[in-house]
Amino acid sequence: MRLLLTVDSYEWRSDSESWRPRPTGAGAGAGANRPTGVAVGNFGKLNVFACPQDPAHPHRFSVQ
């Protein structure tokens, strides 16, 4: 299984230099830099794993 996707409860913090969304295109209005408010578990991360050999194999999930 390989990590396919990670959904984090925290998108970005205003006091850090980590990744932040960059407003672009027509949707870059006043709400473009607002977090979605997604909360995974107890504000953790959801990891989705997939089989690289056979996409028909079921995905696996881990909440941290």
mmCIF file of the N, C-alpha and C atoms, coordinates in Angstrom:
data_MODEL
# 
_entry.id   MODEL 
# 
loop_
_atom_site.group_PDB 
_atom_site.id 
_atom_site.type_symbol 
_atom_site.label_atom_id 
_atom_site.label_alt_id 
_atom_site.label_comp_id 
_atom_site.label_asym_id 
_atom_site.label_entity_id 
_atom_site.label_seq_id 
_atom_site.pdbx_PDB_ins_code 
_atom_site.Cartn_x 
_atom_site.Cartn_y 
_atom_site.Cartn_z 
_atom_site.occupancy 
_atom_site.B_iso_or_equiv 
_atom_site.pdbx_formal_charge 
_atom_site.auth_seq_id 
_atom_site.auth_comp_id 
_atom_site.auth_asym_id 
_atom_site.auth_atom_id 
_atom_site.pdbx_PDB_model_num 
ATOM 1   N N  . MET A 1 1  ? 0.834   -1.176 0.000   1.00 0.00 ? 1  MET A N  1 
ATOM 2   C CA . MET A 1 1  ? 0.000   0.000  0.000   1.00 0.00 ? 1  MET A CA 1 
ATOM 3   C C  . MET A 1 1  ? 0.885   1.248  0.000   1.00 0.00 ? 1  MET A C  1 
ATOM 4   N N  . ARG A 1 2  ? 0.472   2.223  -0.762  1.00 0.00 ? 2  ARG A N  1 
ATOM 5   C CA . ARG A 1 2  ? 1.183   3.512  -0.819  1.00 0.00 ? 2  ARG A CA 1 
ATOM 6   C C  . ARG A 1 2  ? 0.226   4.636  -0.444  1.00 0.00 ? 2  ARG A C  1 
ATOM 7   N N  . LEU A 1 3  ? 0.805   5.650  0.175   1.00 0.00 ? 3  LEU A N  1 
ATOM 8   C CA . LEU A 1 3  ? 0.016   6.807  0.547   1.00 0.00 ? 3  LEU A CA 1 
ATOM 9   C C  . LEU A 1 3  ? -0.493  7.499  -0.710  1.00 0.00 ? 3  LEU A C  1 
ATOM 10  N N  . LEU A 1 4  ? -1.798  7.659  -0.798  1.00 0.00 ? 4  LEU A N  1 
ATOM 11  C CA . LEU A 1 4  ? -2.424  8.290  -1.949  1.00 0.00 ? 4  LEU A CA 1 
ATOM 12  C C  . LEU A 1 4  ? -2.806  9.738  -1.636  1.00 0.00 ? 4  LEU A C  1 
ATOM 13  N N  . LEU A 1 5  ? -3.303  9.967  -0.409  1.00 0.00 ? 5  LEU A N  1 
ATOM 14  C CA . LEU A 1 5  ? -3.852  11.274 -0.069  1.00 0.00 ? 5  LEU A CA 1 
ATOM 15  C C  . LEU A 1 5  ? -3.821  11.460 1.440   1.00 0.00 ? 5  LEU A C  1 
ATOM 16  N N  . THR A 1 6  ? -3.522  12.666 1.891   1.00 0.00 ? 6  THR A N  1 
ATOM 17  C CA . THR A 1 6  ? -3.627  13.025 3.303   1.00 0.00 ? 6  THR A CA 1 
ATOM 18  C C  . THR A 1 6  ? -4.549  14.228 3.415   1.00 0.00 ? 6  THR A C  1 
ATOM 19  N N  . VAL A 1 7  ? -5.553  14.102 4.285   1.00 0.00 ? 7  VAL A N  1 
ATOM 20  C CA . VAL A 1 7  ? -6.466  15.209 4.580   1.00 0.00 ? 7  VAL A CA 1 
ATOM 21  C C  . VAL A 1 7  ? -6.144  15.659 5.995   1.00 0.00 ? 7  VAL A C  1 
ATOM 22  N N  . ASP A 1 8  ? -5.695  16.892 6.139   1.00 0.00 ? 8  ASP A N  1 
ATOM 23  C CA . ASP A 1 8  ? -5.281  17.419 7.438   1.00 0.00 ? 8  ASP A CA 1 
ATOM 24  C C  . ASP A 1 8  ? -6.345  18.374 7.948   1.00 0.00 ? 8  ASP A C  1 
ATOM 25  N N  . SER A 1 9  ? -6.580  18.357 9.256   1.00 0.00 ? 9  SER A N  1 
ATOM 26  C CA . SER A 1 9  ? -7.551  19.276 9.855   1.00 0.00 ? 9  SER A CA 1 
ATOM 27  C C  . SER A 1 9  ? -7.085  20.722 9.797   1.00 0.00 ? 9  SER A C  1 
ATOM 28  N N  . TYR A 1 10 ? -5.788  20.926 9.662   1.00 0.00 ? 10 TYR A N  1 
ATOM 29  C CA . TYR A 1 10 ? -5.255  22.279 9.617   1.00 0.00 ? 10 TYR A CA 1 
ATOM 30  C C  . TYR A 1 10 ? -4.671  22.530 8.243   1.00 0.00 ? 10 TYR A C  1 
ATOM 31  N N  . GLU A 1 11 ? -5.210  23.500 7.542   1.00 0.00 ? 11 GLU A N  1 
ATOM 32  C CA . GLU A 1 11 ? -4.749  23.784 6.187   1.00 0.00 ? 11 GLU A CA 1 
ATOM 33  C C  . GLU A 1 11 ? -3.485  24.623 6.187   1.00 0.00 ? 11 GLU A C  1 
ATOM 34  N N  . TRP A 1 12 ? -3.443  25.664 7.002   1.00 0.00 ? 12 TRP A N  1 
ATOM 35  C CA . TRP A 1 12 ? -2.271  26.519 7.099   1.00 0.00 ? 12 TRP A CA 1 
ATOM 36  C C  . TRP A 1 12 ? -2.448  27.417 8.305   1.00 0.00 ? 12 TRP A C  1 
ATOM 37  N N  . ARG A 1 13 ? -1.344  27.927 8.773   1.00 0.00 ? 13 ARG A N  1 
ATOM 38  C CA . ARG A 1 13 ? -1.355  28.833 9.918   1.00 0.00 ? 13 ARG A CA 1 
ATOM 39  C C  . ARG A 1 13 ? -0.754  30.156 9.492   1.00 0.00 ? 13 ARG A C  1 
ATOM 40  N N  . SER A 1 14 ? -1.350  31.233 9.958   1.00 0.00 ? 14 SER A N  1 
ATOM 41  C CA . SER A 1 14 ? -0.880  32.550 9.550   1.00 0.00 ? 14 SER A CA 1 
ATOM 42  C C  . SER A 1 14 ? 0.485   32.905 10.134  1.00 0.00 ? 14 SER A C  1 
ATOM 43  N N  . ASP A 1 15 ? 0.918   32.194 11.190  1.00 0.00 ? 15 ASP A N  1 
ATOM 44  C CA . ASP A 1 15 ? 2.205   32.521 11.823  1.00 0.00 ? 15 ASP A CA 1 
ATOM 45  C C  . ASP A 1 15 ? 3.343   31.612 11.372  1.00 0.00 ? 15 ASP A C  1 
ATOM 46  N N  . SER A 1 16 ? 3.137   30.819 10.313  1.00 0.00 ? 16 SER A N  1 
ATOM 47  C CA . SER A 1 16 ? 4.195   29.921 9.858   1.00 0.00 ? 16 SER A CA 1 
ATOM 48  C C  . SER A 1 16 ? 4.527   30.197 8.397   1.00 0.00 ? 16 SER A C  1 
ATOM 49  N N  . GLU A 1 17 ? 5.623   29.646 7.942   1.00 0.00 ? 17 GLU A N  1 
ATOM 50  C CA . GLU A 1 17 ? 6.058   29.796 6.550   1.00 0.00 ? 17 GLU A CA 1 
ATOM 51  C C  . GLU A 1 17 ? 5.705   28.562 5.725   1.00 0.00 ? 17 GLU A C  1 
ATOM 52  N N  . SER A 1 18 ? 4.838   27.693 6.259   1.00 0.00 ? 18 SER A N  1 
ATOM 53  C CA . SER A 1 18 ? 4.462   26.485 5.536   1.00 0.00 ? 18 SER A CA 1 
ATOM 54  C C  . SER A 1 18 ? 3.508   26.820 4.389   1.00 0.00 ? 18 SER A C  1 
ATOM 55  N N  . TRP A 1 19 ? 3.054   25.807 3.714   1.00 0.00 ? 19 TRP A N  1 
ATOM 56  C CA . TRP A 1 19 ? 2.196   25.975 2.555   1.00 0.00 ? 19 TRP A CA 1 
ATOM 57  C C  . TRP A 1 19 ? 0.957   26.786 2.896   1.00 0.00 ? 19 TRP A C  1 
ATOM 58  N N  . ARG A 1 20 ? 0.575   27.668 1.974   1.00 0.00 ? 20 ARG A N  1 
ATOM 59  C CA . ARG A 1 20 ? -0.663  28.443 2.056   1.00 0.00 ? 20 ARG A CA 1 
ATOM 60  C C  . ARG A 1 20 ? -1.291  28.494 0.681   1.00 0.00 ? 20 ARG A C  1 
ATOM 61  N N  . PRO A 1 21 ? -2.607  28.586 0.618   1.00 0.00 ? 21 PRO A N  1 
ATOM 62  C CA . PRO A 1 21 ? -3.228  28.728 -0.697  1.00 0.00 ? 21 PRO A CA 1 
ATOM 63  C C  . PRO A 1 21 ? -2.894  30.081 -1.307  1.00 0.00 ? 21 PRO A C  1 
ATOM 64  N N  . ARG A 1 22 ? -2.755  30.107 -2.595  1.00 0.00 ? 22 ARG A N  1 
ATOM 65  C CA . ARG A 1 22 ? -2.494  31.354 -3.316  1.00 0.00 ? 22 ARG A CA 1 
ATOM 66  C C  . ARG A 1 22 ? -3.756  31.710 -4.087  1.00 0.00 ? 22 ARG A C  1 
ATOM 67  N N  . PRO A 1 23 ? -4.328  32.870 -3.825  1.00 0.00 ? 23 PRO A N  1 
ATOM 68  C CA . PRO A 1 23 ? -5.534  33.231 -4.554  1.00 0.00 ? 23 PRO A CA 1 
ATOM 69  C C  . PRO A 1 23 ? -5.249  33.402 -6.040  1.00 0.00 ? 23 PRO A C  1 
ATOM 70  N N  . THR A 1 24 ? -6.036  32.744 -6.858  1.00 0.00 ? 24 THR A N  1 
ATOM 71  C CA . THR A 1 24 ? -5.879  32.851 -8.307  1.00 0.00 ? 24 THR A CA 1 
ATOM 72  C C  . THR A 1 24 ? -7.243  32.832 -8.967  1.00 0.00 ? 24 THR A C  1 
ATOM 73  N N  . GLY A 1 25 ? -7.315  33.321 -10.159 1.00 0.00 ? 25 GLY A N  1 
ATOM 74  C CA . GLY A 1 25 ? -8.514  33.229 -10.978 1.00 0.00 ? 25 GLY A CA 1 
ATOM 75  C C  . GLY A 1 25 ? -9.690  34.036 -10.450 1.00 0.00 ? 25 GLY A C  1 
ATOM 76  N N  . ALA A 1 26 ? -10.861 33.682 -10.971 1.00 0.00 ? 26 ALA A N  1 
ATOM 77  C CA . ALA A 1 26 ? -12.083 34.421 -10.662 1.00 0.00 ? 26 ALA A CA 1 
ATOM 78  C C  . ALA A 1 26 ? -12.507 34.257 -9.211  1.00 0.00 ? 26 ALA A C  1 
ATOM 79  N N  . GLY A 1 27 ? -12.159 33.141 -8.572  1.00 0.00 ? 27 GLY A N  1 
ATOM 80  C CA . GLY A 1 27 ? -12.577 32.895 -7.195  1.00 0.00 ? 27 GLY A CA 1 
ATOM 81  C C  . GLY A 1 27 ? -11.647 33.484 -6.169  1.00 0.00 ? 27 GLY A C  1 
ATOM 82  N N  . ALA A 1 28 ? -10.792 34.403 -6.547  1.00 0.00 ? 28 ALA A N  1 
ATOM 83  C CA . ALA A 1 28 ? -9.786  34.951 -5.627  1.00 0.00 ? 28 ALA A CA 1 
ATOM 84  C C  . ALA A 1 28 ? -10.309 36.160 -4.863  1.00 0.00 ? 28 ALA A C  1 
ATOM 85  N N  . GLY A 1 29 ? -11.589 36.150 -4.540  1.00 0.00 ? 29 GLY A N  1 
ATOM 86  C CA . GLY A 1 29 ? -12.180 37.269 -3.814  1.00 0.00 ? 29 GLY A CA 1 
ATOM 87  C C  . GLY A 1 29 ? -11.866 37.214 -2.339  1.00 0.00 ? 29 GLY A C  1 
ATOM 88  N N  . ALA A 1 30 ? -12.722 37.829 -1.545  1.00 0.00 ? 30 ALA A N  1 
ATOM 89  C CA . ALA A 1 30 ? -12.491 37.992 -0.107  1.00 0.00 ? 30 ALA A CA 1 
ATOM 90  C C  . ALA A 1 30 ? -12.377 36.665 0.628   1.00 0.00 ? 30 ALA A C  1 
ATOM 91  N N  . GLY A 1 31 ? -13.062 35.610 0.172   1.00 0.00 ? 31 GLY A N  1 
ATOM 92  C CA . GLY A 1 31 ? -13.047 34.335 0.888   1.00 0.00 ? 31 GLY A CA 1 
ATOM 93  C C  . GLY A 1 31 ? -11.993 33.364 0.411   1.00 0.00 ? 31 GLY A C  1 
ATOM 94  N N  . ALA A 1 32 ? -11.106 33.764 -0.491  1.00 0.00 ? 32 ALA A N  1 
ATOM 95  C CA . ALA A 1 32 ? -10.159 32.831 -1.098  1.00 0.00 ? 32 ALA A CA 1 
ATOM 96  C C  . ALA A 1 32 ? -9.172  32.237 -0.102  1.00 0.00 ? 32 ALA A C  1 
ATOM 97  N N  . ASN A 1 33 ? -8.814  32.953 0.950   1.00 0.00 ? 33 ASN A N  1 
ATOM 98  C CA . ASN A 1 33 ? -7.834  32.431 1.912   1.00 0.00 ? 33 ASN A CA 1 
ATOM 99  C C  . ASN A 1 33 ? -8.465  31.928 3.208   1.00 0.00 ? 33 ASN A C  1 
ATOM 100 N N  . ARG A 1 34 ? -9.741  31.668 3.192   1.00 0.00 ? 34 ARG A N  1 
ATOM 101 C CA . ARG A 1 34 ? -10.398 31.136 4.384   1.00 0.00 ? 34 ARG A CA 1 
ATOM 102 C C  . ARG A 1 34 ? -10.286 29.616 4.400   1.00 0.00 ? 34 ARG A C  1 
ATOM 103 N N  . PRO A 1 35 ? -9.927  29.038 5.537   1.00 0.00 ? 35 PRO A N  1 
ATOM 104 C CA . PRO A 1 35 ? -9.888  27.568 5.635   1.00 0.00 ? 35 PRO A CA 1 
ATOM 105 C C  . PRO A 1 35 ? -11.276 26.970 5.439   1.00 0.00 ? 35 PRO A C  1 
ATOM 106 N N  . THR A 1 36 ? -11.333 25.715 5.021   1.00 0.00 ? 36 THR A N  1 
ATOM 107 C CA . THR A 1 36 ? -12.615 25.048 4.780   1.00 0.00 ? 36 THR A CA 1 
ATOM 108 C C  . THR A 1 36 ? -13.315 24.662 6.073   1.00 0.00 ? 36 THR A C  1 
ATOM 109 N N  . GLY A 1 37 ? -12.570 24.490 7.155   1.00 0.00 ? 37 GLY A N  1 
ATOM 110 C CA . GLY A 1 37 ? -13.175 24.075 8.415   1.00 0.00 ? 37 GLY A CA 1 
ATOM 111 C C  . GLY A 1 37 ? -13.292 22.564 8.547   1.00 0.00 ? 37 GLY A C  1 
ATOM 112 N N  . VAL A 1 38 ? -12.629 21.807 7.674   1.00 0.00 ? 38 VAL A N  1 
ATOM 113 C CA . VAL A 1 38 ? -12.664 20.347 7.758   1.00 0.00 ? 38 VAL A CA 1 
ATOM 114 C C  . VAL A 1 38 ? -11.942 19.907 9.020   1.00 0.00 ? 38 VAL A C  1 
ATOM 115 N N  . ALA A 1 39 ? -12.574 19.034 9.808   1.00 0.00 ? 39 ALA A N  1 
ATOM 116 C CA . ALA A 1 39 ? -11.944 18.473 11.004  1.00 0.00 ? 39 ALA A CA 1 
ATOM 117 C C  . ALA A 1 39 ? -11.972 16.955 10.899  1.00 0.00 ? 39 ALA A C  1 
ATOM 118 N N  . VAL A 1 40 ? -10.806 16.333 10.946  1.00 0.00 ? 40 VAL A N  1 
ATOM 119 C CA . VAL A 1 40 ? -10.682 14.882 10.846  1.00 0.00 ? 40 VAL A CA 1 
ATOM 120 C C  . VAL A 1 40 ? -10.515 14.323 12.247  1.00 0.00 ? 40 VAL A C  1 
ATOM 121 N N  . GLY A 1 41 ? -11.407 13.420 12.641  1.00 0.00 ? 41 GLY A N  1 
ATOM 122 C CA . GLY A 1 41 ? -11.311 12.830 13.978  1.00 0.00 ? 41 GLY A CA 1 
ATOM 123 C C  . GLY A 1 41 ? -11.281 13.908 15.042  1.00 0.00 ? 41 GLY A C  1 
ATOM 124 N N  . ASN A 1 42 ? -10.266 13.865 15.879  1.00 0.00 ? 42 ASN A N  1 
ATOM 125 C CA . ASN A 1 42 ? -10.072 14.866 16.927  1.00 0.00 ? 42 ASN A CA 1 
ATOM 126 C C  . ASN A 1 42 ? -9.047  15.886 16.428  1.00 0.00 ? 42 ASN A C  1 
ATOM 127 N N  . PHE A 1 43 ? -9.342  16.505 15.282  1.00 0.00 ? 43 PHE A N  1 
ATOM 128 C CA . PHE A 1 43 ? -8.471  17.471 14.610  1.00 0.00 ? 43 PHE A CA 1 
ATOM 129 C C  . PHE A 1 43 ? -7.116  16.857 14.265  1.00 0.00 ? 43 PHE A C  1 
ATOM 130 N N  . GLY A 1 44 ? -7.154  15.698 13.644  1.00 0.00 ? 44 GLY A N  1 
ATOM 131 C CA . GLY A 1 44 ? -5.935  15.009 13.231  1.00 0.00 ? 44 GLY A CA 1 
ATOM 132 C C  . GLY A 1 44 ? -5.805  14.973 11.712  1.00 0.00 ? 44 GLY A C  1 
ATOM 133 N N  . LYS A 1 45 ? -5.303  13.846 11.214  1.00 0.00 ? 45 LYS A N  1 
ATOM 134 C CA . LYS A 1 45 ? -5.098  13.656 9.780   1.00 0.00 ? 45 LYS A CA 1 
ATOM 135 C C  . LYS A 1 45 ? -5.737  12.346 9.346   1.00 0.00 ? 45 LYS A C  1 
ATOM 136 N N  . LEU A 1 46 ? -6.279  12.335 8.139   1.00 0.00 ? 46 LEU A N  1 
ATOM 137 C CA . LEU A 1 46 ? -6.796  11.129 7.517   1.00 0.00 ? 46 LEU A CA 1 
ATOM 138 C C  . LEU A 1 46 ? -5.841  10.770 6.388   1.00 0.00 ? 46 LEU A C  1 
ATOM 139 N N  . ASN A 1 47 ? -5.258  9.583  6.456   1.00 0.00 ? 47 ASN A N  1 
ATOM 140 C CA . ASN A 1 47 ? -4.372  9.089  5.405   1.00 0.00 ? 47 ASN A CA 1 
ATOM 141 C C  . ASN A 1 47 ? -5.114  8.019  4.612   1.00 0.00 ? 47 ASN A C  1 
ATOM 142 N N  . VAL A 1 48 ? -5.075  8.135  3.296   1.00 0.00 ? 48 VAL A N  1 
ATOM 143 C CA . VAL A 1 48 ? -5.710  7.168  2.408   1.00 0.00 ? 48 VAL A CA 1 
ATOM 144 C C  . VAL A 1 48 ? -4.601  6.451  1.651   1.00 0.00 ? 48 VAL A C  1 
ATOM 145 N N  . PHE A 1 49 ? -4.613  5.121  1.715   1.00 0.00 ? 49 PHE A N  1 
ATOM 146 C CA . PHE A 1 49 ? -3.600  4.302  1.055   1.00 0.00 ? 49 PHE A CA 1 
ATOM 147 C C  . PHE A 1 49 ? -4.241  3.500  -0.068  1.00 0.00 ? 49 PHE A C  1 
ATOM 148 N N  . ALA A 1 50 ? -3.498  3.317  -1.154  1.00 0.00 ? 50 ALA A N  1 
ATOM 149 C CA . ALA A 1 50 ? -3.972  2.549  -2.302  1.00 0.00 ? 50 ALA A CA 1 
ATOM 150 C C  . ALA A 1 50 ? -2.909  1.539  -2.711  1.00 0.00 ? 50 ALA A C  1 
ATOM 151 N N  . CYS A 1 51 ? -3.362  0.459  -3.333  1.00 0.00 ? 51 CYS A N  1 
ATOM 152 C CA . CYS A 1 51 ? -2.450  -0.577 -3.825  1.00 0.00 ? 51 CYS A CA 1 
ATOM 153 C C  . CYS A 1 51 ? -1.909  -0.153 -5.194  1.00 0.00 ? 51 CYS A C  1 
ATOM 154 N N  . PRO A 1 52 ? -0.585  -0.015 -5.329  1.00 0.00 ? 52 PRO A N  1 
ATOM 155 C CA . PRO A 1 52 ? -0.032  0.401  -6.622  1.00 0.00 ? 52 PRO A CA 1 
ATOM 156 C C  . PRO A 1 52 ? -0.078  -0.705 -7.680  1.00 0.00 ? 52 PRO A C  1 
ATOM 157 N N  . GLN A 1 53 ? -0.235  -1.957 -7.264  1.00 0.00 ? 53 GLN A N  1 
ATOM 158 C CA . GLN A 1 53 ? -0.244  -3.069 -8.213  1.00 0.00 ? 53 GLN A CA 1 
ATOM 159 C C  . GLN A 1 53 ? -1.607  -3.299 -8.855  1.00 0.00 ? 53 GLN A C  1 
ATOM 160 N N  . ASP A 1 54 ? -2.687  -3.093 -8.060  1.00 0.00 ? 54 ASP A N  1 
ATOM 161 C CA . ASP A 1 54 ? -4.028  -3.380 -8.565  1.00 0.00 ? 54 ASP A CA 1 
ATOM 162 C C  . ASP A 1 54 ? -5.018  -2.372 -7.993  1.00 0.00 ? 54 ASP A C  1 
ATOM 163 N N  . PRO A 1 55 ? -5.487  -1.426 -8.796  1.00 0.00 ? 55 PRO A N  1 
ATOM 164 C CA . PRO A 1 55 ? -6.417  -0.419 -8.303  1.00 0.00 ? 55 PRO A CA 1 
ATOM 165 C C  . PRO A 1 55 ? -7.744  -0.992 -7.817  1.00 0.00 ? 55 PRO A C  1 
ATOM 166 N N  . ALA A 1 56 ? -8.036  -2.242 -8.143  1.00 0.00 ? 56 ALA A N  1 
ATOM 167 C CA . ALA A 1 56 ? -9.277  -2.869 -7.677  1.00 0.00 ? 56 ALA A CA 1 
ATOM 168 C C  . ALA A 1 56 ? -9.203  -3.261 -6.204  1.00 0.00 ? 56 ALA A C  1 
ATOM 169 N N  . HIS A 1 57 ? -8.002  -3.337 -5.648  1.00 0.00 ? 57 HIS A N  1 
ATOM 170 C CA . HIS A 1 57 ? -7.877  -3.654 -4.220  1.00 0.00 ? 57 HIS A CA 1 
ATOM 171 C C  . HIS A 1 57 ? -8.485  -2.523 -3.399  1.00 0.00 ? 57 HIS A C  1 
ATOM 172 N N  . PRO A 1 58 ? -9.114  -2.860 -2.279  1.00 0.00 ? 58 PRO A N  1 
ATOM 173 C CA . PRO A 1 58 ? -9.754  -1.815 -1.468  1.00 0.00 ? 58 PRO A CA 1 
ATOM 174 C C  . PRO A 1 58 ? -8.717  -0.846 -0.891  1.00 0.00 ? 58 PRO A C  1 
ATOM 175 N N  . HIS A 1 59 ? -9.120  0.397  -0.784  1.00 0.00 ? 59 HIS A N  1 
ATOM 176 C CA . HIS A 1 59 ? -8.263  1.404  -0.147  1.00 0.00 ? 59 HIS A CA 1 
ATOM 177 C C  . HIS A 1 59 ? -8.223  1.158  1.361   1.00 0.00 ? 59 HIS A C  1 
ATOM 178 N N  . ARG A 1 60 ? -7.173  1.604  1.995   1.00 0.00 ? 60 ARG A N  1 
ATOM 179 C CA . ARG A 1 60 ? -7.039  1.522  3.455   1.00 0.00 ? 60 ARG A CA 1 
ATOM 180 C C  . ARG A 1 60 ? -6.979  2.938  4.003   1.00 0.00 ? 60 ARG A C  1 
ATOM 181 N N  . PHE A 1 61 ? -7.460  3.085  5.230   1.00 0.00 ? 61 PHE A N  1 
ATOM 182 C CA . PHE A 1 61 ? -7.534  4.398  5.852   1.00 0.00 ? 61 PHE A CA 1 
ATOM 183 C C  . PHE A 1 61 ? -6.879  4.371  7.222   1.00 0.00 ? 61 PHE A C  1 
ATOM 184 N N  . SER A 1 62 ? -6.286  5.484  7.595   1.00 0.00 ? 62 SER A N  1 
ATOM 185 C CA . SER A 1 62 ? -5.669  5.636  8.913   1.00 0.00 ? 62 SER A CA 1 
ATOM 186 C C  . SER A 1 62 ? -5.951  7.056  9.398   1.00 0.00 ? 62 SER A C  1 
ATOM 187 N N  . VAL A 1 63 ? -6.507  7.158  10.611  1.00 0.00 ? 63 VAL A N  1 
ATOM 188 C CA . VAL A 1 63 ? -6.732  8.481  11.216  1.00 0.00 ? 63 VAL A CA 1 
ATOM 189 C C  . VAL A 1 63 ? -5.733  8.636  12.342  1.00 0.00 ? 63 VAL A C  1 
ATOM 190 N N  . GLN A 1 64 ? -4.973  9.716  12.296  1.00 0.00 ? 64 GLN A N  1 
ATOM 191 C CA . GLN A 1 64 ? -3.961  9.956  13.331  1.00 0.00 ? 64 GLN A CA 1 
ATOM 192 C C  . GLN A 1 64 ? -4.280  11.230 14.059  1.00 0.00 ? 64 GLN A C  1 
# 
